[in-house]
Amino acid sequence: MAFQILLNFIIAFLWMFISGSFTASTFIIGWLIGMLLIIMTRRFFPGHLYIRRLWAVIKLTLLFFKELVMANIQVFMLVIKPKLGIRPAIFAYPTKLTNDWEITLLSSLITLTPGTIVMNVSEDKKTLYVHALDVDDVDDAVVSIRDSFEKAIMEVSRP
């Protein structure tokens, strides 16, 4: 994958030198030409194209921003209510992630979302202990994390 990115940069810079224009638009055109050439010759590269993983990173980023906005709205609605009717909970979240950076990313995404925080990670790195501000059902919270953040992280990290 790193070779594909480097090759695409080289093709983009070569396009800039060939065209004699050193602008951002020329670089982008060269990048697109390089991407097209890499797609056309993809059978010569081991593994998947890097654009697939890049797309997964973009989807994860957009998912985080969506969850961030939704959680902010939920916390705002809790704050403006005259009667505080929250149901805080601490629950264990079993994760399928194995790498340290995957677990760290998941913990960070959960913690950065308002109303939730990862309090601890077990010694075997298979369970995250999460505190949530308002939880109706713990099983729904676990499924929500698994179907959103953990699934998106697996798309980024697994080929």
Secondary structure, DSSP 8 states (H G I E B T S, - for coil): -HHHHHHHHHHHHHHHHHHT--SHHHHHHHHHHHHHHHHHTGGGSSS--HHHHHHHHHHHHHHHHHHHHHHHHHHHHHHH-SS-----EEEEEE----SHHHHHHHHHHHHHSTTEEEEEE-TTSSEEEEEESS-S-HHHHHHHHIIIIIHHHHHHH--
